[in-house]
């Protein structure tokens, strides 16, 4: 089921109304779903491998804390932040400043920033742990069956 961008994200607490949450694809909604966005976003950083390690470990611990509380939406949001940590670090690896296109719409020249590449690998490892977690997969299936 596709992520529902028509919802009034400014006025929905998805912890209180998990039935409104749709997993969607990939990292859809990662910067919209509250209160999770506000809880996780302050820890999301990938500028250097050291920062990425600290960030990914904190977010993965949040994933585990949400799991312990049986909070599937929190788990999925933490998983999405780990995923976007990987994808954004990869974008910065390939394009200085993280921008893929010039102002005129033409594609920028690719680069290879090895520091950002290491940050991406760090996030990818934690993302893999989250997305393959057996408890997460069971709760994901139950959530999708119950709410779509």
KANORJO-V586433 format. One record per run of one state. SS is the DSSP state (H for helix, E for strand, - for the rest). FROM is the first residue (numbers start at 1). TO is the last residue. If there is no record, write none. Layout:
[[SS & FROM & TO] [SS & FROM & TO]]
This chain:
[[- & 1 & 8] [H & 9 & 11] [- & 12 & 17] [H & 18 & 20] [- & 21 & 35] [H & 36 & 43] [- & 44 & 48] [H & 49 & 68] [- & 69 & 71] [H & 72 & 94] [- & 95 & 95] [H & 96 & 98] [- & 99 & 100] [E & 101 & 101] [- & 102 & 106] [E & 107 & 107] [- & 108 & 113] [H & 114 & 132] [- & 133 & 133] [H & 134 & 147] [- & 148 & 148]]
